Amino acid sequence: MRMIPKQRFSVIIVAGGKGLRAGGEIPKQFQTIGNKPVLMHTIEAFYKFDCNMRIVVVLAQEFCELWNKLCYKYDFNIKHTIAFGGETRFHSVKNGLEKISDNEFVAIHDAARPFVSQEVIKRCFENAFNSGCGVVPVIDEKNSIRQITDDGSKNIDRDSIKIVQTPQVFSASDIKNAYKTEYNSFFTDDTSVAEKNGMKIVLVQGDEINIKITTPFDFAVGELILRKEF
């Protein structure tokens, strides 16, 4: 498998959310886990993968000052570019893509997934580069699944279900073209936008540790992950 040239790596880290479901007075991406804010852990994961990677962080404009203060407080100096968040995740990613050149391969990643492994990042970039498709990491569904129907519900074969994670990786020119479409509430992630534009999607193995921090319980699990007590 050919490896993509490193100078063509880039990542958009989507941190534009304003929700407080995780508790606290500020959005989850700015709350600490371990010894620093969640967003800093996430940026460091991609910097560790490639210190020359172009890193674009999408923030709600009203939280940029807070982020600057946090960077000063924690002496955080990994180079990154700020893009402003939009009305929805779709619009935030679209704003971030404006900072990316067409000749790159770009990962789009949730800021609230700070435990993404080097192996998953590498797997996604390599498969995107070699296949020319959009790539999404997934894990198996372990729970029993039922689908709501008009007359009740029905069982679904869980082997046919995959749980989607990020980073989702694409040719920058292809995904930028896909994001020229009009917004649709169906767009829950980047592969849904890519598929609307006719792009083929390839699934690769994700990682159960690549959790998305959403609730106070997730913060507790994250602390265990950092201490390697999981």
MIRO-217911 format. One record per residue: x, y, z of N, C-alpha, C in turn. Coordinates in steps of 0.001 Angstrom, whole numbers, plus 500000, padded with zeros to 6 digits. Example, Ala and Ser with C-alpha at 12.3 -4.5 7.8 and 13.67 -1.06 7.14 Angstrom:
BEGIN
513190494310507800512300495500507800513200496700507800/512850497750507080513670498940507140512900500030507870/
% end
This chain:
BEGIN
500842498798500000500000500000500000500876501252500000/500628502136499068501400503378499004500984504314500134/501971505035500681501676505993501747501633507392501170/500632508157501550500471509521501070501642510390501510/502183511259500631503268512160501036502846513023502212/503711513112503221503324513785504457502970515250504279/503612515932503336503334517355503194501917517626502707/501205516573502359499843516746501865498798516340502902/499219516100504139498274515826505216497634517117505702/496369517062506044495726518166506747494565517611507548/494121518367508541492989517950509357492151519165509722/490843518993509667489898519982510184489305519395511454/489549520056512568489015519615513851487806520487514172/486642519866514192485392520605514333485080520789515818/485232522034516289485044522367517706484092523540517853/483132523615516935482236524761516915480999524608517764/480846523447518412479650523208519200479554524100520424/478317524397520820478068525261521976477285524540523065/476983523267522837476148522518523765476829522253525096/475984522048526127476484521835527481475979520509528054/475701519532527181475193518250527667476193517554528581/477473517883528423478491517245529253478556517867530641/477746518900530888477793519599532164478820520720532129/478853521523533165479810522620533223479268523883532582/480055524946532677479632526258532198480166526589530815/481039525760530284481601525978528954481460524696528149/481464524785526816481338523583525983482424522555526291/482079521294526020482928520173526419484349520234525868/484515520806524670485842520809524059486843521669524832/486332522565525683487206523433526473487363522952527910/486575521955528298486692521405529641487905520477529714/488454520341530911489668519542531052489359518071531249/490239517282530701490248515849530946491717515486531156/491999514847532264493401514696532605493953516040533026/494928516500532320495614517728532734495442518894531763/494513518782530805494360519868529835493011519767529147/492580520822528454491298520793527735491234519690526677/490034519171526477489798518104525503490375518456524141/490127519667523677490564520072522342492069519985522184/492812520265523233494276520182523147494732518742522973/494100517811523667494419516395523469494185515998522012/493083516485521444492722516117520070493742516665519077/494108517930519238495117518524518357496439517758518467/496826517414519687498090516710519900498115515352519216/496965514685519128496928513372518470497354513480517010/496891514516516319497241514691514910498651515266514750/499057516117515678500416516655515635501427515534515857/501104514617516747501987513478516998502104512610515756/501014512475515014501036511686513787501935512323512743/501868513638512603502694514362511638502822515803512097/503989516168512571504193517514513119504116518603512054/504145518214510775504034519186509689502617519286509127/501699518562509734500329518560509238499687519938509368/498908520319508349498109521536508451496923521240509361/496790522000510437495723521788511410494799523005511404/493542522771511084492528523822511098491528523482512203/491328524423513114490375524234514213489194525165513973/487997524589513928486789525382513713486152525685515069/486062526978515393485528527420516682484368528380516475/483389528329517377482376529379517411483085530693517735/482760531731517009483499532988517125483517533511518563/482422533314519312482357533857520658483276533137521643/483830531966521231484720531240522124486190531368521739/486489532154520736487885532313520314488736532955521403/488189533929522096488944534578523173489227533592524301/488224532779524643488428531749525662489527530794525236/489504530366523979490521529440523488491909530066523567/492030531322523206493321531997523297493829532041524736/492924532279525668493308532312527088493753530928527566/493064529903527096493447528550527482494814528175526912/495060528567525674496366528285525063497484528952525865/497240530161526326498227530873527148498395530177528497/497279529827529127497308529198530458498063527885530439/497861527084529390498480525763529322499750525742528476/500215526928528094501423527051527276501337526136526055/500200526218525384499930525352524234500341526088522968/501334525573522270501889526311521134501954525509519838/501169524441519714501103523724518434500431524634517414/501081524832516291500576525743515270499259525238514692/498278526121514615497004525773514002496314527038513495/495413526844512562494644527940511969493216527872512478/492642529030512771491271529087513254490315529426512107/489227528674512023488102529016511145486880529165512038/485959530023511654484777530261512471483694529221512184/483019528804513235481931527854513099480720528480512434/479847527629511919478636528095511263477400527661512014/476267527789511365474974527493511982474848526023512372/475414525131511573475383523694511838476786523131511628/476953521838511929478238521195511675478587521278510196/477594521090509332477808521197507890478462522533507532/477911523612508050478440524934507725479813525156508358/480049524572509524481354524703510172482441524008509352/482138522781508899483112522063508072483366522823506780/482316523340506190482460524102504945483393525291505151/483272525976506278484172527096506580485605526607506764/485765525465507416487104524921507603487761524529506297/486987524001505369487526523573504076488082524740503266/487627525939503559488155527109502855489627527348503187/490100526768504287491503526924504701492401525822504136/491821524894503379492542523732502867492736523867501367/493924523533500873494173523596499436493662522331498750/493395522415497458492775521324496717493659520096496589/494976520246496702495880519125496432496249518348497684/495454518446498728495715517736499972494731516582500158/495056515713501107494095514765501637493760515240503040/492482515414503305492063516070504535491240515124505405/491594515109506673490787514407507673489839515415508314/488620514994508565487654515825509287487310515072510564/487566515722511700487531515007512977486789515807514032/486049515091514876485340515721515983486320516101517087/486238517351517538487102517788518638486899516943519879/485690516424520050485345515662521257485773514199521181/486638513849520224487228512510520164488733512638520392/489157512854521636490572513117521899491457511879521942/490860510679521902491649509461522067491865508697520766/491702509370519633491936508713518350493390508243518288/493581507017517858494929506435517861495699506780516592/497010506652516688497867506860515526497549505836514437/497206504621514853496904503563513881495653503891513072/494629504412513738493392504749513033493623505912512071/494352506927512513494658508064511631495399507577510393/496428506772510606497231506254509497496383505414508548/495555504554509117494712503668508306493766504474507417/493208505531507961492255506341507194492946507089506059/494088507716506338494804508448505294495287507503504196/495867506381504575496407505460503573495312504921502661/494178504552503248493097504006502434492484505061501521/492380506295501989491861507365501129492803507617499962/494086507631500249495085507893499216495119506787498171/495020505547498620495145504419497702493855504078496969/492721504385497552491449504024496935490825505160496135/491170506407496487490519507548495865489088507753496366/488721507027497413487368507121497979487398507906499285/486210508223499776486113508720501130486259507552502092/486885507790503230487156506712504180486594507073505547/485921506113506165485344506329507487485688505150508389/486192505410509605486441504315510544485148503916511244/484962502628511447483746502123512071484107501026513067/483188500785513999483302499646514904481992498873514881/482028497638515364480840496789515362479845497241516429/478584496993516161477528497204517152477396495931517979/477499496060519303477443494889520181476074494693520818/475257495725520793473938495642521409472920495039520451/471854494516521016470708494129520190470022495403519706/469548495389518455468998496587517829467553496329517395/466676497289517671465304497237517168464991498536516446/464247498421515363463834499568514566462350499830514786/462017501098515031460622501487515204459899501401513865/458725500785513872457901500664512668456521501259512939/455691501307511904454340501869512049453483501084513039/453745499788513123452919498960514006453679498418515212/454791499072515553455557498644516729457053498754516502/457732497622516463459166497607516220459568496253515688/460772496173515145461269494898514635462759494780514913/463202493555515034464609493281515288465431493520514030/466667494016514219467604494214513113468861493405513395/469370492750512380470619491992512512471764492958512820/472315492862514020473362493821514400474635493663513575/474819492499512942476001492320512091475952493219510861/474763493727510550474633494617509392474782496092509784/475032496355511064475130497722511573476575498038511951/477031499213511586478350499688511986478216501046512665/479020501280513686479031502545514408480116503434513801/479724504614513358480624505514512629481436506375513587/482707506545513262483603507406514017484224508453513086/485117509241513621485991510111512842487425509817513293/488441510142512465488409511043511317487869510384510052/487154511171509271486730510770507945487633511513506954/488239510763506040489315511308505207488929511279503736/489280512362503039488901512539501638490007513273500876/489980513121499568490692514067498716490067515436498954/490886516426499234490346517751499558489511518315498420/489978518141497195489230518690496063487853518040495951/487778516727496221486501516017496115485526516453497210/485993516540498448485075516878499529484696518363499486/485602519214499025485242520621498865484154520779497807/484261520009496748483232520045495715481900519528496256/481958518482497084480738517924497672480045518947498563/480825519737499274480253520719500194479707521966499499/479731521980498189479079523067497454477567522867497384/477098521697497789475677521405497757474930522212498816/473631522270498697472805522942499700472697522078500949/472589522729502090472471522013503356471199521181503399/471307519994503997470162519116504200470294518513505595/469207518443506331469257517900507690469687516436507707/469666515785506563470138514405506432471650514317506640/472354515414506460473815515406506567474240515362508035/474444514153508553474852513999509945476360513871510103/477051513599509017478509513549509041479017513861507640/480317513742507439480913514157506164480710513120505061/480636511853505431480413510844504395479013510975503791/478044511440504583476703511629504021476696512734502983/477527513761503192477668514827502194478385514287500963/479452513524501197480233512973500090479387512046499226/478600511178499848477757510244499099476715510977498263/476190512072498790475218512875498030475824513372496724/477142513552496735477835514034495544478387512883494698/477999511657495020478400510512494213479719509877494598/480309510275495714481594509717496124481398508352496778/482225507394496447482190506081497069482846506157498447/482285505408499401482796505411500767483351504035501113/484541504020501697485186502787502141485205502777503673/484833501639504258484875501478505715486194500833506128/486800501356507191487999500759507762487772500559509257/488614499745509862488451499430511270488768500637512146/487822500982513024488051502040513990488599501472515289/488282502132516401488838501739517692487819502080518775/487519501133519648486542501377520701486972502484521662/488263502719521779488750503783522673488510505166522072/488236505210520778488004506489520093486590506990520404/486310507180521682484969507588522114484753509075521869/483483509449521783483125510855521658482650511350523020/483324512368523544482966512935524840481678513737524680/480622513281525346479313513929525213478662514200526562/478851513298527507478178513389528807479202513337529939/478780513654531175479699513506532322480263512093532443/479459511088532102479940509709532141481137509523531210/481077510149530029482181510029529063483462510648529613/483336511748530354484517512341530976485137511375531977/484286510684532742484790509712533718485524508571533008/484949508089531901485603507031531125486927507552530554/486899508808530077488111509396529515489251509468530516/488927509774531751489959509810532785490602508434532948/489791507398532897490328506032532998491200505706531799/490779506146530622491589505892529414492949506551529540/492968507796530006494232508507530154495151507833531166/494547507272532206495350506588533234495585505127532885/495086504734531698495239503346531216494674502348532212/493492502710532782492829501836533736491582501185533144/491414501293531812490233500731531170490425499242530919/
% end
